[in-house]
Amino acid sequence: MVRTRVHNQFVSLDGYSAGEYVTFDQPIGDASRLFGWFDGRVIEGVHRVQEPVTLDRALFSMWGQGIGAEIMGRRKFGPQQGPWPDDGWRGWWGEQPPFKTPCFVLTHHPREQMVFENGTSFHFVDDTPEEVLRRAKEAADGLDVRIGGGPTTVRQFLRADLIDFMHLVIVPITLGRGVSLWHDVTGFEDRFALESVSSSSGLTHQLWNRRSTGS
């Protein structure tokens, strides 16, 4: 069974998971404190075992295991708004994006796909969560689909009841403002079994697994 998974989604104590803006100089906007425990978005390095092996790193490494495609919001790909400019932008990651799978970028302004030598491709789509997930599952070829964020994209798929697993990382800070993971998302908790574990770094990892039918 192909599952739809969320991994390494950082959330503040007051529920914010991204900044209110993104720029070329500040790809995380005004929410950089969320990622102060680690470098960047905890993507680089997830394809290998890092030393020392800690609880945090072990859980972060699930990000790429058994994943055949990703769905992401437009702001995860770049800071541009409106029609795409002819600026040569190919994503935050240069010519070696870490995904190594087909990635579907949600945008109201589709454009031609981009293909990279390491197996990553970006497909720009304007459709419902259900249809985008159908296309991602086809591209994943029997593997799971990762909902890569940001929080607005995760909310879309939660509201559509399309997520099977979430790994949330609760960071012990408050931001006071930003993009909330939980805005306008209610009544889904009973569909999941929740486990939590805290690490010596101060992070709390929440593992949300969809309950089987009838459980």
VEXLUM-907935 format. One record per atom (N, C-alpha, C): residue number from 1; atom name; x, y, z. Coordinates in steps of 0.05 Angstrom, whole numbers. Example, Ala and Ser with C-alpha at 12.3 -4.5 7.8 and 13.67 -1.06 7.14 Angstrom:
REM VEXLUM-907935
   k  a     px     py     pz
   1  N    264   -114    156
   1 CA    246    -90    156
   1  C    264    -66    156
   2  N    257    -45    142
   2 CA    273    -21    143
   2  C    258      1    157
***
This chain:
REM VEXLUM-907935
   k  a     px     py     pz
   1  N     17    -24      0
   1 CA      0      0      0
   1  C     17     25      0
   2  N     12     43    -19
   2 CA     27     68    -21
   2  C     17     87      1
   3  N     35     98     17
   3 CA     27    116     38
   3  C     35    145     31
   4  N     21    164     43
   4 CA     28    192     40
   4  C     39    202     66
   5  N     64    211     66
   5 CA     79    216     90
   5  C     90    245     92
   6  N     90    255    116
   6 CA    103    281    123
   6  C    127    275    141
   7  N    150    288    135
   7 CA    174    283    150
   7  C    188    309    158
   8  N    199    309    182
   8 CA    217    331    191
   8  C    202    358    189
   9  N    177    359    196
   9 CA    162    384    196
   9  C    166    398    223
  10  N    182    419    224
  10 CA    188    433    248
  10  C    165    452    256
  11  N    157    452    281
  11 CA    134    468    291
  11  C    142    480    318
  12  N    136    506    321
  12 CA    141    519    347
  12  C    120    511    367
  13  N    125    518    392
  13 CA    106    512    413
  13  C     79    525    408
  14  N     79    548    395
  14 CA     53    561    389
  14  C     43    555    361
  15  N     53    533    349
  15 CA     40    522    325
  15  C     50    533    299
  16  N     71    550    298
  16 CA     80    561    272
  16  C    102    543    260
  17  N    101    541    234
  17 CA    119    522    221
  17  C    134    535    197
  18  N    131    561    193
  18 CA    145    576    172
  18  C    142    605    178
  19  N    159    621    165
  19 CA    157    650    168
  19  C    136    661    149
  20  N    129    686    153
  20 CA    108    699    137
  20  C    118    707    109
  21  N    144    707    105
  21 CA    154    715     79
  21  C    179    698     73
  22  N    186    697     47
  22 CA    210    683     38
  22  C    223    701     18
  23  N    249    704     20
  23 CA    265    720      1
  23  C    289    704     -8
  24  N    303    714    -29
  24 CA    327    700    -38
  24  C    347    698    -16
  25  N    349    719      1
  25 CA    369    720     22
  25  C    360    705     47
  26  N    333    702     51
  26 CA    322    689     74
  26  C    302    668     66
  27  N    312    644     58
  27 CA    293    623     48
  27  C    274    612     69
  28  N    280    617     94
  28 CA    262    608    116
  28  C    247    633    127
  29  N    253    656    116
  29 CA    239    680    125
  29  C    246    686    154
  30  N    225    695    169
  30 CA    230    704    196
  30  C    225    681    216
  31  N    227    656    207
  31 CA    224    633    224
  31  C    250    617    227
  32  N    273    631    222
  32 CA    299    617    223
  32  C    304    604    250
  33  N    293    615    271
  33 CA    298    604    298
  33  C    288    575    300
  34  N    268    567    284
  34 CA    259    540    284
  34  C    281    520    278
  35  N    300    529    261
  35 CA    321    511    251
  35  C    348    516    264
  36  N    348    531    286
  36 CA    373    537    300
  36  C    387    513    312
  37  N    372    492    316
  37 CA    384    467    328
  37  C    402    453    308
  38  N    395    457    282
  38 CA    409    442    261
  38  C    413    460    237
  39  N    430    451    219
  39 CA    436    468    196
  39  C    415    464    174
  40  N    403    487    165
  40 CA    384    486    143
  40  C    358    471    150
  41  N    348    457    130
  41 CA    322    445    133
  41  C    324    415    139
  42  N    347    406    149
  42 CA    352    378    156
  42  C    346    360    132
  43  N    355    369    109
  43 CA    353    352     85
  43  C    381    341     78
  44  N    401    359     77
  44 CA    428    350     70
  44  C    437    329     90
  45  N    446    306     80
  45 CA    456    286     98
  45  C    437    264    104
  46  N    411    267     97
  46 CA    392    246    104
  46  C    395    220     88
  47  N    411    221     67
  47 CA    416    197     51
  47  C    439    180     61
  48  N    450    188     84
  48 CA    472    173     95
  48  C    471    174    125
  49  N    485    155    139
  49 CA    485    155    168
  49  C    507    174    177
  50  N    499    193    194
  50 CA    519    212    204
  50  C    528    204    232
  51  N    552    212    239
  51 CA    563    206    265
  51  C    563    232    282
  52  N    557    229    308
  52 CA    547    205    321
  52  C    518    200    314
  53  N    509    175    317
  53 CA    481    168    311
  53  C    465    176    336
  54  N    448    196    333
  54 CA    432    206    355
  54  C    402    200    349
  55  N    385    203    369
  55 CA    357    200    365
  55  C    347    219    343
  56  N    355    244    345
  56 CA    346    264    325
  56  C    354    255    297
  57  N    379    248    293
  57 CA    389    241    266
  57  C    376    215    256
  58  N    371    196    274
  58 CA    357    172    266
  58  C    329    177    255
  59  N    315    195    269
  59 CA    287    201    260
  59  C    288    218    235
  60  N    307    237    233
  60 CA    309    254    209
  60  C    314    236    185
  61  N    329    214    188
  61 CA    338    198    165
  61  C    315    183    153
  62  N    291    182    166
  62 CA    268    169    153
  62  C    258    184    129
  63  N    267    209    127
  63 CA    258    228    106
  63  C    258    215     78
  64  N    280    200     72
  64 CA    283    189     45
  64  C    277    160     42
  65  N    270    146     64
  65 CA    267    117     62
  65  C    240    110     50
  66  N    242     95     27
  66 CA    218     85     14
  66  C    202    106      0
  67  N    214    129     -6
  67 CA    200    151    -19
  67  C    205    151    -49
  68  N    183    153    -65
  68 CA    186    152    -94
  68  C    178    178   -107
  69  N    166    197    -92
  69 CA    158    223   -104
  69  C    152    242    -81
  70  N    154    268    -86
  70 CA    148    288    -66
  70  C    128    308    -78
  71  N    111    319    -61
  71 CA     93    342    -67
  71  C    102    365    -49
  72  N    106    388    -61
  72 CA    115    411    -45
  72  C    100    436    -53
  73  N     99    456    -35
  73 CA     88    482    -42
  73  C    108    498    -58
  74  N     98    519    -70
  74 CA    115    536    -88
  74  C    137    549    -72
  75  N    131    559    -47
  75 CA    152    573    -32
  75  C    175    555    -24
  76  N    170    529    -23
  76 CA    193    511    -18
  76  C    212    510    -42
  77  N    201    515    -66
  77 CA    218    514    -90
  77  C    232    541    -94
  78  N    219    563    -87
  78 CA    232    589    -92
  78  C    215    612    -81
  79  N    226    636    -80
  79 CA    212    659    -67
  79  C    194    674    -87
  80  N    194    668   -113
  80 CA    180    683   -132
  80  C    149    681   -128
  81  N    135    702   -135
  81 CA    106    703   -134
  81  C     95    710   -162
  82  N     70    702   -167
  82 CA     57    708   -193
  82  C     70    692   -215
  83  N     66    702   -240
  83 CA     78    687   -263
  83  C    108    684   -259
  84  N    118    662   -268
  84 CA    147    656   -265
  84  C    164    675   -282
  85  N    183    688   -270
  85 CA    201    705   -286
  85  C    222    688   -301
  86  N    233    699   -322
  86 CA    254    685   -337
  86  C    281    692   -324
  87  N    285    681   -300
  87 CA    309    688   -285
  87  C    329    665   -282
  88  N    323    642   -295
  88 CA    341    619   -293
  88  C    340    604   -267
  89  N    321    611   -249
  89 CA    319    598   -223
  89  C    313    568   -226
  90  N    328    551   -212
  90 CA    324    522   -213
  90  C    321    510   -185
  91  N    311    527   -166
  91 CA    308    517   -139
  91  C    330    525   -121
  92  N    325    522    -95
  92 CA    345    531    -75
  92  C    370    514    -75
  93  N    370    491    -88
  93 CA    391    471    -84
  93  C    411    469   -106
  94  N    410    487   -125
  94 CA    429    486   -147
  94  C    425    462   -165
  95  N    446    451   -176
  95 CA    444    429   -195
  95  C    444    401   -182
  96  N    443    400   -155
  96 CA    443    375   -141
  96  C    421    375   -120
  97  N    395    377   -128
  97 CA    374    376   -108
  97  C    375    349    -93
  98  N    369    349    -67
  98 CA    372    325    -51
  98  C    350    304    -55
  99  N    329    310    -70
  99 CA    305    293    -71
  99  C    310    267    -86
 100  N    321    268   -110
 100 CA    328    245   -126
 100  C    303    229   -134
 101  N    280    243   -136
 101 CA    255    232   -144
 101  C    240    253   -160
 102  N    218    246   -173
 102 CA    200    266   -184
 102  C    188    283   -161
 103  N    187    309   -165
 103 CA    175    328   -145
 103  C    153    344   -159
 104  N    130    346   -146
 104 CA    107    361   -158
 104  C    104    387   -142
 105  N    108    410   -155
 105 CA    107    436   -142
 105  C     79    448   -147
 106  N     65    454   -125
 106 CA     38    465   -128
 106  C     40    495   -134
 107  N     28    503   -156
 107 CA     29    531   -165
 107  C      6    537   -183
 108  N     -4    562   -182
 108 CA    -25    570   -201
 108  C    -13    579   -227
 109  N     13    577   -230
 109 CA     27    586   -254
 109  C     45    563   -264
 110  N     33    543   -278
 110 CA     49    521   -288
 110  C     71    530   -307
 111  N     92    513   -309
 111 CA    114    519   -327
 111  C    126    492   -336
 112  N    145    492   -354
 112 CA    157    468   -363
 112  C    172    454   -341
 113  N    172    428   -341
 113 CA    186    412   -321
 113  C    216    417   -322
 114  N    230    411   -300
 114 CA    259    412   -298
 114  C    269    384   -291
 115  N    290    375   -304
 115 CA    301    349   -299
 115  C    331    352   -292
 116  N    340    338   -271
 116 CA    367    340   -262
 116  C    381    312   -265
 117  N    407    312   -267
 117 CA    422    288   -272
 117  C    420    268   -249
 118  N    415    277   -225
 118 CA    414    258   -202
 118  C    387    245   -198
 119  N    369    248   -217
 119 CA    343    235   -215
 119  C    320    253   -205
 120  N    327    277   -196
 120 CA    307    296   -188
 120  C    293    308   -212
 121  N    267    311   -211
 121 CA    253    327   -232
 121  C    231    343   -218
 122  N    226    367   -228
 122 CA    205    384   -217
 122  C    183    388   -237
 123  N    159    382   -229
 123 CA    135    384   -246
 123  C    116    405   -233
 124  N    109    425   -247
 124 CA     94    448   -236
 124  C     65    444   -243
 125  N     48    441   -223
 125 CA     20    433   -227
 125  C      1    451   -212
 126  N    -23    454   -225
 126 CA    -44    470   -213
 126  C    -69    452   -213
 127  N    -73    438   -191
 127 CA    -96    419   -190
 127  C   -103    414   -161
 128  N   -124    397   -157
 128 CA   -133    391   -130
 128  C   -113    373   -116
 129  N   -113    372    -89
 129 CA    -95    353    -75
 129  C    -99    324    -85
 130  N   -124    317    -89
 130 CA   -130    289    -97
 130  C   -117    283   -124
 131  N   -119    301   -143
 131 CA   -108    296   -170
 131  C    -77    297   -169
 132  N    -66    316   -154
 132 CA    -37    317   -153
 132  C    -26    292   -139
 133  N    -40    282   -119
 133 CA    -31    258   -105
 133  C    -33    234   -124
 134  N    -54    233   -140
 134 CA    -56    211   -160
 134  C    -32    211   -178
 135  N    -25    234   -188
 135 CA     -2    236   -207
 135  C     24    229   -193
 136  N     27    238   -167
 136 CA     51    231   -153
 136  C     54    201   -147
 137  N     31    189   -141
 137 CA     32    160   -137
 137  C     40    145   -162
 138  N     30    154   -185
 138 CA     39    141   -210
 138  C     69    144   -214
 139  N     79    168   -208
 139 CA    108    173   -212
 139  C    124    158   -191
 140  N    113    152   -168
 140 CA    128    139   -146
 140  C    133    110   -152
 141  N    117     98   -170
 141 CA    122     70   -179
 141  C    121     51   -156
 142  N    101     53   -139
 142 CA     97     33   -117
 142  C    110     42    -91
 143  N    126     63    -91
 143 CA    137     73    -66
 143  C    119     94    -54
 144  N    126    104    -30
 144 CA    109    124    -17
 144  C    113    152    -28
 145  N     94    170    -22
 145 CA     95    198    -31
 145  C     99    215     -6
 146  N    118    233     -7
 146 CA    124    251     15
 146  C    110    278      9
 147  N     95    288     29
 147 CA     86    316     28
 147  C    107    333     41
 148  N    122    347     24
 148 CA    146    360     33
 148  C    143    387     46
 149  N    119    398     48
 149 CA    115    424     60
 149  C    115    446     39
 150  N    113    470     49
 150 CA    111    478     76
 150  C     84    473     89
 151  N     79    487    112
 151 CA     55    481    127
 151  C     29    485    112
 152  N     28    504     94
 152 CA      4    508     79
 152  C     -3    484     62
 153  N     17    471     50
 153 CA     13    447     34
 153  C      5    424     52
 154  N     18    421     75
 154 CA     10    400     94
 154  C    -19    403    102
 155  N    -27    428    108
 155 CA    -55    433    116
 155  C    -75    425     94
 156  N    -68    431     69
 156 CA    -85    424     47
 156  C    -91    394     46
 157  N    -70    378     50
 157 CA    -73    349     48
 157  C    -86    338     74
 158  N    -81    351     97
 158 CA    -95    342    121
 158  C   -125    347    118
 159  N   -133    371    108
 159 CA   -161    377    105
 159  C   -174    358     85
 160  N   -159    349     65
 160 CA   -170    330     46
 160  C   -169    301     55
 161  N   -159    297     80
 161 CA   -157    270     92
 161  C   -140    251     74
 162  N   -116    261     66
 162 CA    -99    246     48
 162  C    -72    239     60
 163  N    -68    244     86
 163 CA    -42    239     98
 163  C    -44    214    116
 164  N    -24    196    113
 164 CA    -24    171    128
 164  C     -4    172    152
 165  N     16    189    150
 165 CA     37    190    171
 165  C     48    218    172
 166  N     53    228    196
 166 CA     67    253    200
 166  C     89    250    221
 167  N    112    261    215
 167 CA    134    264    234
 167  C    137    294    239
 168  N    127    303    262
 168 CA    129    331    269
 168  C    151    334    290
 169  N    166    356    288
 169 CA    188    362    306
 169  C    181    387    321
 170  N    174    384    347
 170 CA    166    407    363
 170  C    191    420    375
 171  N    194    445    368
 171 CA    218    461    377
 171  C    210    478    401
 172  N    225    477    423
 172 CA    217    491    447
 172  C    222    522    446
 173  N    209    534    427
 173 CA    209    563    425
 173  C    181    573    417
 174  N    175    598    421
 174 CA    151    610    411
 174  C    159    632    391
 175  N    143    634    369
 175 CA    149    653    348
 175  C    130    677    349
 176  N    106    673    358
 176 CA     87    694    359
 176  C     73    702    333
 177  N     85    694    311
 177 CA     73    700    285
 177  C     86    681    264
 178  N     74    679    241
 178 CA     84    662    220
 178  C     61    647    207
 179  N     68    625    194
 179 CA     48    608    181
 179  C     43    584    199
 180  N     18    582    208
 180 CA     10    561    227
 180  C      5    535    213
 181  N     14    514    225
 181 CA      9    487    215
 181  C    -21    479    219
 182  N    -33    491    240
 182 CA    -59    482    248
 182  C    -82    500    241
 183  N    -77    522    228
 183 CA    -98    541    221
 183  C   -120    527    204
 184  N   -145    529    213
 184 CA   -167    518    198
 184  C   -165    488    193
 185  N   -151    474    211
 185 CA   -150    445    210
 185  C   -160    434    236
 186  N   -183    421    236
 186 CA   -195    411    261
 186  C   -207    383    256
 187  N   -210    369    278
 187 CA   -224    344    278
 187  C   -211    320    265
 188  N   -184    322    261
 188 CA   -170    299    249
 188  C   -156    281    269
 189  N   -154    289    294
 189 CA   -137    275    313
 189  C   -146    246    317
 190  N   -172    241    317
 190 CA   -181    214    323
 190  C   -174    194    301
 191  N   -166    204    278
 191 CA   -158    186    256
 191  C   -130    176    258
 192  N   -115    186    279
 192 CA    -87    179    281
 192  C    -81    168    309
 193  N    -61    151    311
 193 CA    -49    143    336
 193  C    -23    160    339
 194  N    -19    171    362
 194 CA      3    190    366
 194  C     23    179    387
 195  N     49    180    379
 195 CA     71    174    397
 195  C     89    198    399
 196  N    100    204    422
 196 CA    119    226    425
 196  C    144    217    440
 197  N    166    228    432
 197 CA    191    222    445
 197  C    209    247    444
 198  N    221    254    467
 198 CA    239    277    468
 198  C    268    269    468
 199  N    285    285    457
 199 CA    313    279    455
 199  C    329    298    473
 200  N    354    292    477
 200 CA    371    309    495
 200  C    375    337    483
 201  N    369    340    457
 201 CA    373    366    445
 201  C    351    386    453
 202  N    329    375    464
 202 CA    306    392    471
 202  C    283    390    452
 203  N    287    376    429
 203 CA    266    372    410
 203  C    248    349    419
 204  N    222    352    412
 204 CA    203    330    416
 204  C    193    321    389
 205  N    196    295    384
 205 CA    187    284    358
 205  C    159    271    362
 206  N    140    279    346
 206 CA    113    267    346
 206  C    110    250    321
 207  N    102    225    325
 207 CA     96    207    303
 207  C     66    201    302
 208  N     54    211    280
 208 CA     25    208    276
 208  C     21    186    255
 209  N     10    163    263
 209 CA      3    142    245
 209  C    -27    139    242
 210  N    -36    139    217
 210 CA    -65    135    213
 210  C    -74    108    224
 211  N    -96    109    239
 211 CA   -107     84    249
 211  C   -119     67    227
 212  N   -116     41    229
 212 CA   -128     24    210
 212  C   -158     25    212
 213  N   -172     19    191
 213 CA   -201     20    192
 213  C   -212      1    213
 214  N   -230     12    229
 214 CA   -243     -4    250
 214  C   -228     -5    276
 215  N   -204      8    277
 215 CA   -189      8    302
 215  C   -198     30    320
***
